[in-house]
Amino acid sequence: MTTTSRALTNLRPVGGPALQVDRPRTVYRANTEPVGPEAYPSDLAAVIDLRRVDETAAVPHPLAASPGYRGVPMFDPSSGLESAAEATALEDQYIDWLDRHRSGIADALRAVAATDGDVLVCCSAGKDRTGIVSALLARHWGDSVEAIGDDYAASAAGLADRFARERAASTDPEATATAQRCVPEIMTTVIEHLERSWGSVDDYLLAIGLQDAEIAAL
């Protein structure tokens, strides 16, 4: 893969720097692009790549050779089914993922909890899979539902050029635009559904298999 010196446009601390100021590590969220290693924060202890194995094979992560890189597919690599057929809106897809991909979500959060040092969580756009993991972390840390929605929506600006290219190349621009939708209400709807269904994010994490010590280590 040829890398360039382009900036990583959807890179930022989960929830913003103020949310994590007193935490033992900084967890960053990002998209994956053909950039050079210098585009990333220095001294990352772990890179948690949520993409499927076919995605990582097609576009290797720029930090794949680093000791802390881990492929932790959120979607089951053996299954082609990522969302229920009736889940067309992003809110419905994300809510479906909370059940369908609970093992992948748990694996990603365990990887964060097990890391001493700063962490990068990433997927392709850094919006959907990364958005779910980021929202769970931020809510666990005490961020408001409204702030979590705003952090999710911040990806719209960072991905504007990428999304324009994808729509221009798409054979179904309407479906592409639906998948690119990035407004606060998407993630606030998901968090509100989770808390109605499980009680709290921590209760959800226990339900998907995390132990108390792992949740505390987040």
C-alpha positions in Angstrom: 0.0 0.0 0.0 1.3 3.5 -0.8 0.8 5.9 2.0 0.5 9.7 1.8 1.0 12.5 4.2 -2.7 13.3 4.3 -4.3 14.1 7.6 -6.6 11.6 9.2 -9.7 13.6 9.0 -12.0 11.7 11.4 -9.5 11.3 14.2 -10.3 12.6 17.7 -10.5 11.6 21.4 -13.7 9.8 22.2 -16.1 12.4 23.6 -13.5 15.2 23.3 -10.4 15.7 25.4 -12.3 17.1 28.4 -14.2 13.9 29.0 -11.0 11.9 29.4 -8.8 14.4 31.2 -8.7 12.4 34.5 -8.7 8.9 32.9 -5.7 6.6 32.9 -5.5 6.5 29.2 -6.8 8.4 26.2 -9.0 6.4 23.8 -9.1 7.9 20.2 -11.5 7.1 17.4 -10.7 7.3 13.7 -11.3 6.3 10.2 -8.8 4.2 8.2 -7.2 5.8 5.2 -3.9 5.4 3.2 -2.0 7.9 5.5 1.4 7.7 7.0 2.1 6.6 10.6 2.7 10.2 11.5 -1.0 10.9 11.0 -1.7 9.1 14.3 -1.1 10.0 17.9 2.4 9.0 19.1 2.9 6.3 21.6 -0.3 4.4 21.1 -0.3 1.2 23.2 -3.0 -0.5 21.1 -4.8 -0.1 17.8 -8.1 -1.9 17.8 -9.3 -2.4 14.2 -13.0 -3.3 14.1 -13.1 -4.0 10.4 -13.8 -7.4 8.9 -10.9 -9.6 7.7 -11.7 -8.9 4.1 -11.6 -5.2 4.7 -8.2 -5.4 6.5 -6.9 -7.5 3.7 -8.0 -5.1 1.0 -6.8 -2.0 2.9 -4.2 -2.9 5.5 -4.1 -0.5 8.4 -1.1 1.9 8.3 -0.1 0.8 11.8 -0.7 -3.0 11.2 3.0 -3.7 11.7 3.1 -2.0 15.1 3.2 -4.3 18.2 -0.1 -3.1 19.6 -2.2 -3.6 16.5 -5.1 -6.0 16.9 -7.8 -7.0 14.4 -11.0 -7.3 16.5 -13.8 -7.6 13.9 -17.0 -6.3 15.3 -19.0 -8.2 12.6 -18.7 -12.0 12.6 -16.2 -12.7 9.7 -17.9 -16.0 9.0 -21.3 -14.4 8.4 -22.4 -12.2 5.6 -25.3 -10.9 7.7 -24.5 -7.6 9.4 -28.0 -6.2 10.1 -31.6 -7.5 10.0 -33.2 -7.1 6.6 -35.8 -4.7 8.0 -33.2 -2.5 9.6 -32.8 0.1 6.9 -32.4 3.3 9.0 -29.0 3.6 10.8 -30.8 3.9 14.1 -32.4 0.5 13.5 -29.1 -1.1 12.3 -27.2 0.1 15.3 -29.9 -1.2 17.7 -29.8 -4.5 15.8 -26.1 -4.6 16.3 -26.4 -4.4 20.1 -27.8 -7.9 20.0 -26.5 -9.4 16.8 -22.9 -8.4 17.3 -22.6 -8.5 21.1 -19.6 -10.8 21.0 -17.7 -8.4 18.7 -18.6 -5.4 20.8 -17.5 -7.3 24.0 -14.2 -8.3 22.4 -13.5 -4.7 21.4 -14.2 -3.3 24.9 -12.1 -6.1 26.5 -9.2 -5.0 24.3 -9.6 -1.5 25.5 -9.8 -2.6 29.2 -6.7 -4.8 28.9 -4.5 -2.0 27.5 -2.2 0.1 29.7 -1.7 3.2 27.6 -3.5 5.1 24.9 -5.7 3.3 22.5 -7.0 3.9 19.0 -10.4 2.4 18.0 -11.0 2.4 14.3 -13.0 1.0 11.4 -13.4 2.1 7.8 -15.1 5.5 8.2 -14.8 5.7 11.9 -18.5 6.5 12.2 -20.6 3.3 12.5 -18.8 0.5 14.3 -16.4 2.9 15.9 -19.4 5.1 16.7 -21.1 2.3 18.7 -18.0 1.4 20.7 -17.2 5.1 21.3 -20.8 5.8 22.5 -20.7 2.9 25.0 -17.4 4.1 26.4 -18.5 7.7 26.7 -21.8 6.8 28.4 -19.9 4.5 30.8 -17.6 7.4 31.6 -20.7 9.6 32.4 -21.1 11.7 29.3 -24.6 13.0 28.6 -26.7 11.4 25.9 -26.8 14.8 24.1 -23.0 15.1 24.1 -22.7 11.6 22.8 -25.0 12.5 19.9 -22.9 15.5 19.2 -19.7 13.5 19.2 -21.2 11.0 16.8 -22.4 13.9 14.5 -18.9 15.4 14.4 -17.9 12.7 12.0 -19.9 14.4 9.3 -17.4 17.2 8.8 -14.4 14.9 9.0 -15.8 12.6 6.4 -17.4 15.2 4.0 -14.8 14.7 1.2 -14.8 10.9 1.5 -18.6 10.8 1.5 -18.7 13.0 -1.6 -16.4 10.7 -3.4 -18.4 7.7 -2.4 -21.7 9.2 -3.6 -20.1 10.2 -6.9 -18.9 6.6 -7.5 -22.1 4.9 -6.2 -24.6 3.1 -8.4 -27.2 3.8 -5.8 -26.5 7.3 -4.5 -29.7 7.4 -2.4 -28.7 4.2 -0.5 -25.2 5.6 -0.1 -26.5 8.9 1.3 -28.7 6.9 3.8 -25.7 5.0 5.0 -23.7 8.2 5.3 -26.3 9.9 7.5 -24.6 11.4 10.5 -26.8 13.5 12.9 -27.0 13.5 16.7 -30.4 11.8 16.8 -29.1 8.6 15.4 -26.8 7.9 18.4 -29.1 9.4 21.0 -31.9 7.1 19.9 -29.5 4.1 20.2 -28.4 5.0 23.7 -32.0 5.7 24.9 -33.1 2.3 23.5 -30.2 0.6 25.2 -31.0 2.2 28.6 -34.7 1.3 28.2 -33.8 -2.3 27.4 -30.9 -3.0 29.7 -31.1 -0.3 32.3 -27.7 1.2 31.8 -24.6 0.8 29.6 -22.9 -1.1 32.5 -25.8 -3.5 32.7 -25.6 -4.0 29.0 -21.8 -4.7 29.2 -22.5 -7.3 31.9 -25.2 -8.9 29.7 -22.8 -9.3 26.8 -20.2 -11.0 29.0 -17.9 -8.4 30.4 -16.8 -9.0 34.0 -17.0 -6.3 36.7 -13.2 -5.9 36.7 -13.2 -5.4 33.0 -15.9 -2.8 33.1 -14.0 -1.0 35.9 -10.8 -1.1 33.8 -12.5 0.9 31.0 
